[in-house]
């Protein structure tokens, strides 16, 4: 097997042990991006000289010489973030040393490219971007998930062994589910956010997208600035929530995720119990209201009106709509947040993790990003936040783990949530789930990468 196809930790170990040349791995990565990227449009910018400079100056950290991609949401010393957009509404972005850049640099990693993203980070599909949409390596006519579309597609196509994304209302977990990889949304405040354009955010976190939980533990630890310990989960108490989070999903998704939960229970000698939390019926609206209004401080009618036609019509309409949201609606959303946080804390006194499908249906077509679920046909952007928004609303950690493929050959992901600060537990449980299914899904390759 080529080192290009190895896990993040295998690449790191080979380079640390002197069994591989980091300059050769960098050149091979750049070559693969040149060869494969046109089919998926995951990487929107490379800068070989800057990457080689990072390598030349790299310390012998845990990711020494390992090439990684970073979402177009983070400034670099040689490149400002562009947010997948043709124009910016707020202050012009500038180059700089963002927190994720510093963390990667200090770990010895090499940033090999900037990854695509859904325009302004305002979508769960990745089908809109100033660079053109990123494409799902499992079916390039399908959505890769957003807004971290490029990081997800870049790993799934094996352009890199790991990528850094950002998650505001599920934006790491959607591409993880759609593209068949593992994506960790950390506890709010644990991963570095220095230099993010929404400095006042209460929902967005940086996080890793990788093959499996062990790689997420390595890359996540770099973003956290600490080593994430591991331990074997024993007698795990798994909570499942009644209602739409399970029942209003594509039947294939529901069946696969229930089988995965049962396999996990059997592997760890655990229990499964039905639990519920207060405010569940309001999570969709509250998470959207909170997550989509954090940038209002930079919004004015004049700035929104100045956006030209190179910005998508849907983005211009959404930005105008945000200006019309009454303060009482946002206040009520914050009340729901408090209710949900308190109720979840009580639920987690009785269970260790919660489990439900990451997304309600597999990746929809780029040309028509709608999904069919038992209650009807909806835009994916409507049903996806229902599944993932609660982790951002409450600030708790969540992870998406691949557990199956649909009859159309598309990945299916199971989401796990844990109490505040228990990111390591999620990674432990995800590793147990990988073991329970023989790593069949984390090691699966899309046709494009086979």
Secondary structure by P-SEA (a helix, b strand, c coil): cccccccaaaaaaaaaaccccaaaaaaaaaaaaacccccccccccccaaaaaaaaaaccccccccbbbbbccccccccccccccccccccccccccccaaaaaaaaacccccbbbbbcccccccccccccccbbbbcccccccccccaaaaaaaaaaccccccccccccaaaaaaaaaabbbbbbccccccccccccccccccbbbbbbcccaaaaaaaaaaaacccbbbbbbccbbbbbbcccccccccaaaaaaaaaaaaaaaaaacbbbbbbbbccccaaaaaaaaaaaccccccccaaaaaaccccccaaaaaaaaaaaaccaaaaaaaaaaaaaaaaaaaaaaaccccccccccccccccccccccccccccccaaaaaaaccccccccbbbbbbbbccccccbbbbbbbbbbcccaaaaaaaaaaaaaaaaccccccccccccc
